[in-house]
Amino acid sequence: MAAERPIIICTRGSALALAQSNMIAAMCRAAFPRLRFELKIIKTTGDKLQKASMAKKGDQAESLPKGLFTKELEVALVKGQADLAVHSLKDLPTDLPSGLILAATPKREDVRDVLIYRDANFLAKQKEIIREQADSASGKSDLRGYQPHLKLKDFPKGATIATSSTRRKMSLLDARPDLKIVEIRGNVATRMQKVAERGELDATILALAGMKRLNFDINPDGTIRGDAVPDGMLATILSLDEMLPCVGQGAIGIETRADDERILKIVERLNHFDTFHAVTAERAFLRGMGGGCQSPVGAHAEIIGDKISLKAISFRDETVKRGAVKRPIAEAAALGEQIAAELK
């Protein structure tokens, strides 16, 4: 008798995507030890456009192709070349191709953003080395450092923060209009390295969830622990009052064919009730705003008792609008639609 075909989990090839997909595969194998699960790595349009600008304004943001990091994975699902696709949920468009659904979301990681910057005390200790290397290492002598637990208000006037996110850019400028915001690309380690080496950059912002899944930890003193962390880097976790996350941040989305009952039963075991309803509200809000993954909006939903609350912010047309609503959990989608209608 021929061996049963393995269940194919498709994913992108980035370090974060692989970490997340391996986590999902491990959960599947633990729940169904008699089944075989294999990863299939697929290069997406977004992976091929790594040097393209993702930070657009206004209508430009809406003109970016939707599904930059998901389309090829969805094609594999539709063609039966894969059984489930693992996404960073923030990358998954709210309107899915016919026949595909968001079937499950495991428990969400921390949704907050993190400010990454250089340590003034470390730089002081390295002052002589930096001076000696100034001629051969461009920018080394211009490095500016800061004390641990830095707040946005502590940056000097005109400081430069790097981010490719329109939401983060607008949030920063809302809090500090004097800041200079520039674009940055690359994975977590690459972005930290750029801040460590480039004197023209004062800081960057990363998602805490991505850092944790790549095994980077933030120590109580603000230092960062993990492989490939440049020397002398510090981190401050931004509160939700300082910066609301993008829709779906910290969550992993598992996409499947809507009519594949076998796979639906498997991924149902991975679903986390609170996370699924929270992201349902957030995605309904994003859909109601008529935007895609790069839209300048932020939202965070959480379950409190038998209610779901949603806080949202919109920077559309560079006008700041905020809202907060609470409804029964069963009305998660209606909650997102309601707050979208209020902020449009």
C-alpha positions in Angstrom: 0.0 0.0 0.0 1.3 3.4 -0.9 2.3 5.7 1.9 -0.2 8.4 2.7 0.7 11.8 1.1 2.2 14.2 3.6 0.3 17.3 4.5 2.1 20.3 2.9 2.5 23.5 4.8 3.6 26.3 2.5 5.5 29.4 3.7 7.8 32.2 2.7 11.5 31.7 3.0 12.3 34.6 5.3 13.8 33.8 8.8 10.6 34.9 10.5 8.3 33.0 8.2 10.4 29.9 8.7 10.4 30.3 12.4 6.6 30.7 12.5 6.0 27.8 10.1 8.3 25.4 12.0 6.3 26.4 15.1 3.0 25.5 13.4 4.5 22.3 12.0 5.6 21.3 15.5 2.1 22.0 16.9 0.6 19.9 14.1 2.9 17.0 14.7 2.3 17.1 18.5 -1.5 17.1 17.9 -1.4 14.5 15.2 1.7 12.3 15.7 0.6 9.7 13.1 0.4 12.2 10.3 3.3 13.5 8.2 3.7 17.3 7.8 6.2 18.9 5.4 7.2 22.5 4.7 7.2 23.9 1.2 9.0 27.2 0.8 7.7 29.5 -1.9 9.1 32.9 -3.0 6.5 35.6 -3.0 6.2 38.9 -4.9 7.1 40.8 -1.8 10.3 38.7 -1.4 11.3 39.6 -5.0 10.7 43.3 -4.3 12.7 43.7 -1.2 14.3 47.0 -2.4 11.0 48.5 -3.4 9.5 51.2 -1.2 6.7 49.9 1.1 6.1 53.3 2.7 3.7 55.1 0.5 1.3 58.0 1.2 -2.3 58.4 0.5 -3.5 56.9 -2.8 0.0 55.5 -3.4 -0.4 53.1 -0.5 -3.7 51.8 -2.0 -2.0 51.3 -5.4 0.5 48.8 -4.0 -0.3 45.3 -5.1 -2.4 43.4 -2.5 -1.1 40.1 -1.2 2.6 41.0 -1.8 3.6 38.3 0.7 0.7 35.9 0.2 -0.4 35.6 -3.4 2.0 32.7 -4.4 1.1 30.8 -1.3 -2.6 31.1 -2.1 -2.0 29.9 -5.7 -0.4 26.8 -4.2 -3.5 26.2 -2.1 -5.9 26.7 -4.9 -4.0 24.4 -7.2 -3.8 21.7 -4.5 0.0 22.0 -4.3 -0.2 22.8 -0.5 -2.8 22.1 2.2 -2.3 25.1 4.5 -0.4 28.4 4.3 1.2 30.0 7.3 1.2 33.9 7.3 2.2 36.7 9.5 -1.5 37.8 9.8 -0.6 41.5 9.3 0.5 40.5 5.7 -2.8 38.7 4.8 -5.3 40.8 2.9 -8.8 41.0 4.4 -10.3 39.9 1.1 -9.2 36.4 0.3 -9.4 34.5 -3.0 -12.6 32.6 -3.6 -12.5 29.2 -2.0 -9.9 30.1 0.7 -10.5 31.1 4.3 -8.6 32.2 7.4 -9.2 28.9 9.3 -7.2 29.4 12.5 -5.0 31.7 14.5 -2.8 30.2 17.3 -2.4 32.2 20.5 -1.1 35.7 19.7 2.3 36.9 20.7 2.9 40.4 22.2 1.5 43.0 19.9 3.6 46.0 20.9 6.4 47.7 18.9 9.9 48.2 20.1 12.3 51.2 19.8 15.9 50.1 19.0 18.8 52.5 19.5 22.4 52.8 20.5 23.7 52.6 24.1 25.5 55.8 25.1 27.4 54.1 27.9 28.7 51.4 25.5 29.8 54.1 23.0 31.6 56.0 25.7 33.6 52.9 26.6 34.4 52.4 22.9 35.3 56.0 22.3 39.0 55.4 21.6 38.3 52.5 19.4 35.8 54.4 17.4 38.2 57.3 17.0 40.9 55.0 15.7 38.5 53.5 13.2 37.0 56.8 12.1 39.1 57.0 8.9 38.2 53.5 7.7 34.7 53.2 9.1 32.5 55.9 7.7 30.1 57.4 10.2 31.6 55.7 13.3 32.8 58.9 14.8 29.3 60.4 14.4 27.4 57.7 16.4 25.1 59.1 19.0 23.9 57.0 21.9 21.2 57.2 24.5 20.5 56.0 28.0 18.5 52.8 28.7 14.7 53.0 28.8 14.6 55.8 26.3 11.1 57.4 25.6 10.0 59.1 22.4 10.0 62.4 24.3 13.7 61.9 25.1 15.0 62.2 21.6 16.7 65.5 20.7 14.9 67.7 18.3 15.2 66.5 14.7 16.4 63.0 15.6 16.1 60.4 12.8 14.1 57.2 13.1 14.0 54.6 10.4 10.9 52.7 9.5 9.2 51.4 6.3 5.8 51.4 8.0 3.4 54.3 7.2 1.5 53.6 10.4 4.7 53.8 12.5 5.8 57.0 10.7 2.5 58.7 11.2 2.4 57.6 14.9 5.9 59.0 15.5 5.1 62.3 13.8 1.9 62.6 15.8 3.8 62.3 19.0 6.9 64.2 17.8 6.3 66.4 14.6 10.0 67.4 14.7 11.4 63.9 14.1 12.9 63.0 10.7 11.6 59.7 9.4 13.5 57.7 6.8 12.9 54.3 5.2 14.7 51.1 6.2 14.5 47.6 4.8 15.8 44.2 5.8 15.2 41.5 8.4 15.4 42.1 12.2 19.1 41.6 12.5 19.9 43.7 9.4 17.9 46.6 10.7 19.6 46.5 14.1 23.0 46.4 12.3 22.1 49.4 10.2 21.3 51.4 13.4 24.5 50.2 15.1 26.7 51.4 12.2 25.0 54.4 10.6 25.5 57.7 12.4 22.7 59.3 10.4 20.2 57.0 12.1 19.2 57.4 15.7 16.8 54.5 16.0 14.4 52.1 14.3 11.2 50.4 15.3 10.5 46.6 15.2 7.6 44.4 16.2 8.2 42.7 19.5 6.5 39.5 18.3 8.9 39.1 15.4 11.9 39.6 17.7 10.6 37.0 20.2 9.9 34.4 17.5 13.5 34.9 16.3 14.7 34.3 19.8 15.7 37.9 20.6 14.9 38.9 24.2 15.0 42.2 26.0 16.7 42.2 29.4 15.4 44.3 32.3 18.3 46.7 31.7 17.2 47.3 28.1 20.0 45.3 26.5 19.0 42.8 23.8 19.9 39.1 24.0 20.1 36.8 20.9 22.3 35.7 18.0 23.6 38.4 15.7 22.7 41.3 18.0 25.2 44.1 17.4 27.2 45.3 20.4 25.8 48.2 22.3 22.1 48.1 21.3 19.2 48.9 23.6 15.5 48.4 23.3 12.4 50.1 24.8 9.0 48.5 24.4 6.4 51.1 23.3 3.1 51.1 25.2 -0.2 50.8 23.3 -0.9 54.3 24.3 2.2 55.4 22.5 1.7 53.3 19.4 -1.2 51.1 18.4 -0.1 48.0 16.3 -1.1 47.3 12.8 -4.1 45.0 12.2 -3.1 41.4 13.0 0.3 42.2 14.5 1.7 39.4 16.6 -0.8 36.9 15.2 -0.1 33.9 12.8 -2.8 33.2 10.3 -3.4 29.7 8.9 -5.2 29.8 5.5 -6.8 26.7 4.0 -9.3 25.7 1.3 -12.8 26.3 2.6 -14.0 22.9 1.5 -11.1 20.8 2.8 -12.8 19.2 5.8 -9.8 17.1 6.7 -7.4 20.0 6.9 -10.0 22.2 8.7 -10.3 19.6 11.5 -6.5 19.6 11.8 -6.0 23.3 12.1 -9.1 23.7 14.3 -6.9 22.1 17.0 -4.4 24.9 16.7 -7.0 27.8 16.9 -7.0 30.1 19.9 -10.5 31.4 20.6 -9.6 34.9 22.0 -7.0 35.6 19.3 -9.3 34.5 16.5 -12.1 36.9 17.6 -9.7 39.7 18.3 -8.2 39.6 14.8 -11.7 39.1 13.3 -12.6 42.5 14.8 -9.4 44.1 13.6 -9.6 42.8 10.1 -13.3 43.9 9.9 -12.1 47.4 10.8 -9.4 47.4 8.2 -11.8 46.1 5.5 -14.3 48.8 6.6 -11.6 51.4 6.2 -11.1 50.2 2.6 -7.4 49.7 3.1 -4.8 47.1 2.6 -1.8 45.9 4.8 0.1 49.2 4.2 -2.8 51.5 5.2 -2.0 54.1 7.8 -4.2 52.7 10.5 -3.7 50.8 13.7 -6.0 48.7 15.8 -5.9 46.4 18.8 -8.7 44.2 20.1 -8.8 42.2 23.3 -11.3 40.0 25.1 -12.4 41.1 28.5 -14.9 38.8 30.1 -17.8 38.2 27.7 -17.0 41.4 25.7 -14.5 42.4 23.0 -13.0 45.9 23.0 -11.3 47.5 20.1 -9.1 50.6 20.0 -8.3 52.1 16.6 -6.5 55.0 15.0 -6.5 56.3 11.5 -4.0 58.6 9.8 -5.9 58.7 6.4 -5.5 62.0 4.7 -2.9 62.8 7.4 -5.8 63.5 9.8 -5.6 61.7 13.1 -8.8 60.0 14.3 -9.2 57.7 17.2 -12.0 55.5 18.4 -12.8 52.8 21.1 -15.8 50.5 21.2 -16.9 47.4 23.2 -19.4 44.8 22.2 -20.3 41.1 22.9 -17.7 38.7 21.6 -20.1 37.2 19.1 -20.3 40.6 17.4 -16.5 40.9 16.7 -16.9 41.6 13.0 -19.7 44.1 13.6 -17.5 45.8 16.2 -14.8 46.4 13.6 -17.2 47.6 11.0 -18.7 50.0 13.5 -15.5 51.7 14.5 -14.4 51.9 10.8 -17.7 53.8 10.0 -16.9 56.2 12.8 -13.4 56.9 11.7 -13.9 57.2 7.9 
